Amino acid sequence: MSTTRMAVPHDVTAARHDVDLTHVHWRKSSYSGGANDCVEIAELDKHTAVRDSKDRDRRPLLFSKAAMRALVIRIARGPIGERCV
């Protein structure tokens, strides 16, 4: 069974102040409830922006496409704290 390597740390960063996120389309999971207690994502050209729906004034994290793909794959496989064998 092949394993997906998690992206190196520099593949995730806080959004720079010069990244304009004012007109991006933020979306959250259909599994989230009515409360604002989830994360929201926005697809950008080369990155995926991720923010906390409770703290929208904080700069979001920017994941490279590869880092976001690796994160989603790991989440789908089960608890991230467990080691892949």
N, C-alpha and C positions, 0 to 999 in steps of 0.2 A: 504494500500500500504506500503510495507516495504521500509526502507531507508538504504542505504549503508553508514556506518559510515566512515568518513575520517580517515586515519591512524594517529596514534599518531606521534608527531614531530620527534622522534628518528628513525622513519622508512625511513627518507630521510636524506641523509648526502652527503657532498662533498666527492668525491672519494679520498681515502687515497693514499699517494704517492707509497705505496707498491702494489697497485692494477695495474696489467699489462694490459693495454688497447691497446697495440700496434698492436695486431693481431685480434682484434674483428671486426666484420662486422657491420659498422654503416649504418643505413638506415634512410631515411626521407619519409615523407608522399607523396603519389602520388599526393596529392592536392597542394603541394608546387610548386611554379613557378620555373622558371629557375634561379632566383636570390638566393643567399645564405642568405635568411632571414627567416630561420625556425629552428626548433630543430631537432636533429637527435637522434635516440635511438640505443642501442646495447643490445642484450639479453646476460646476463651472467648466471652463475649457479644459484645463489640465489638472484640476483638483476637485475635491468634494469638500464643501464647507460643512462643519458640524457645530451646532450651538445648543445650549441649554435653553429650553423653552421658558424656564422660570427667570433666567438672567440674560435677557436679549441685549443688554447694554455691554456685556462682556464680549470681547473679540472672539469670534469662533475659531475653532481649529481647522486647519487646512490639511487634508490628507491627499497624497498623490493618488492617482487612480489605482496604482498597484497596491499601495498600502491599504486603501479602503477595501479593495477586492479581497486581500488577505485577511483583513479583520472580519469581514462578513462571512468568509468561508470558515474561519475558526469559530465564530459564534454559532454557525449552523451545525458544526460538528459536536458541540457540547461545551462544558465548562472550560474557559480559557486558562484557568489556573493549573489544569492538568497537563502533563507533558505529552507531546505526540511521540509515538513510538514507531 
